[in-house]
Amino acid sequence: MPLALARPGEKIAIKRIGGREDMKKRLETLGFVVGSPVTVVSEINGNIIVNIKDSRIAISREMADKIMV
């Protein structure tokens, strides 16, 4: 399922990242790599806030739809 559908507080692992190559690289530099644990914190105005590698990061719903967990 896409990360955008995960419930807040749910700890999940990244299984696959889709999308364009430049977007994949950007997400990789932020810590979104296959196997990494991620926790959804909340959703605000269509943006998803997640905890990944001891950091809080906001990503767009479009990006969250490309991250399979």
N, C-alpha and C positions, 0 to 999 in steps of 0.2 A: 504494500500500500504506500502511497506517497506520504511524505513527511507532513504535508499540509492537512492530512486527515487524522493525524495523531492527537490524542487528548493531552491537555496540559497536565504536567506531573508524570507523564508516562516516560519511562526510561527505555529506549530502544536502540538498536544498532543499525548502522547504514549498510544496506545490502548492494545497492547499485546507484550510480549517478549518471543521468542521461543529459541530453542537451548538447549545445555547441561546444566545441573544444575550448574556446576562450572562457566560457562560463565554467566548465569543468576545472580548468586551471585556477580560476578565481576562487571557487569553492575549496579546492585543494589547499590553497595558501591560507584559507581561513580555518582549516582543520577538518573539513568534511571529506574524509577518506573512507573507503570500504572497511567495515569492521569497527569503526569508531563509535563509541556510545554517545548518544545525544538525548537530551531531555527537553521537551517542549515546555517553555515557561508560560507563555501567553500568546494571544493574537490581538493585535491592535491595528485598526484601520487597514486590514488586509495583509499586514506584515506579521511574520511569525518570529517570535523571540525564542531563541533556544540557548541552552547551556551546552557547550562543547569544549572540551579540553580546558576546563576551569575559566572559561570566558562566556559572556553573554553576547550573542550576536543576533541582529535583526536581519532577516532575509525576506524578500518579496514572496508572495504566494506563488508567483510564476516559478521562482527558483525552487521553492519547497515542493512544487508539483513534480520536479525533475529528480528529486532525491527519494529513492525507494528504501523503505525500512522494513 
